[in-house]
Amino acid sequence: MKQNFNAIIDSETPVLVDFHADWCGPCKMLAPILKQVKDELGDAIKIVKIDVDKNQAAAAKFNVRGVPTLLLFKNGQQQWRQSGVLQKDAIIAAINAHN
């Protein structure tokens, strides 16, 4: 997972990582919003979902204390971070601001 994850975030294309959990109500609310973001931005963004219960090392590495937490990476560097549910326009604005 770690090597694959590093390869994914080390990309020219921005990568939005959604740290979530199956038991998390707000995470379930965020899922369709992320689909809308992907539908609107298409190939301009990659969206990766990481279950914190199954990938505790990744959550710890990025100091994820609550879910959902979104992290935006470009060329392997973290560009932006936000916890909680955001609306589509706010997520797209953050992606565009760091692209």
Long-range contacts (C-beta under 8 A, 24 or more apart in sequence): 1-55, 1-57, 1-58, 2-57, 2-58, 5-48, 5-50, 5-58, 6-76, 8-46, 8-48, 9-73, 9-76, 10-75, 10-76, 11-46, 11-73, 11-74, 11-75, 11-76, 12-74, 12-75, 13-43, 13-44, 13-45, 13-46, 13-74, 14-44, 14-45, 14-46, 14-72, 14-73, 14-74, 14-79, 14-95, 14-98, 14-99, 15-45, 15-46, 15-47, 15-48, 15-72, 15-73, 15-74, 16-45, 16-46, 16-47, 16-48, 16-70, 16-71, 16-72, 16-91, 16-95, 17-47, 17-48, 17-49, 17-50, 17-62, 17-70, 17-71, 17-72, 17-73, 18-47, 18-48, 18-49, 18-50, 18-68, 18-69, 18-70, 19-50, 19-52, 19-58, 19-59, 19-62, 19-64, 19-67, 19-68, 19-69, 19-70, 19-71, 20-49, 20-50, 20-51, 20-52, 20-67, 20-68, 21-51, 21-52, 21-53, 21-67, 22-51, 22-53, 24-67, 24-68, 26-67, 26-68, 26-84, 26-85, 27-67, 27-68, 29-85, 30-68, 30-85, 30-86, 33-85, 33-86, 33-87, 33-88, 33-91, 34-91, 36-88, 37-88, 37-91, 37-92, 37-95, 40-88, 40-92, 41-92, 41-95, 44-95, 44-99, 45-95, 72-98, 74-98, 74-99
